[in-house]
Amino acid sequence: MSDQRQEIIESLKQTMDEAQWQWLLPHLQRDALVLVKPELDLLDVAYRIAIDDRPAVQAWVESGKLAKPTPAQVREWERHPDKRFTVVVVQPYVLAQEALFH
């Protein structure tokens, strides 16, 4: 891994955390919440966004693996405000991946 890539990954890891759905609402309201499907590596996605790797990001968007939450998802999570997500910040976005296990 290149030094620059490693440096960016380490910086992103520092913003990585676990969050409950209710904590993500302010980011949803400012249209900055982006969902990452579980089959993708959250840190890799964050890295690709951070370095502006448009082809990779566009491919994920087109395949539905990277998207804004749908109204149906939001309604479901509002019924379960303690639902957990793994999150990482890539300004101005908060990338969230549903936690599979609690």
Secondary structure, DSSP 8 states (H G I E B T S, - for coil): --HHHHHHHHHHHHH-EEEEHHHHHHHHHTT-EEEE-TTS-HHHHHHHHHTT-HHHHHHHHHHTSEE---HHHHHHHHT-TT-EEEEEEETTEEEEEE-S--
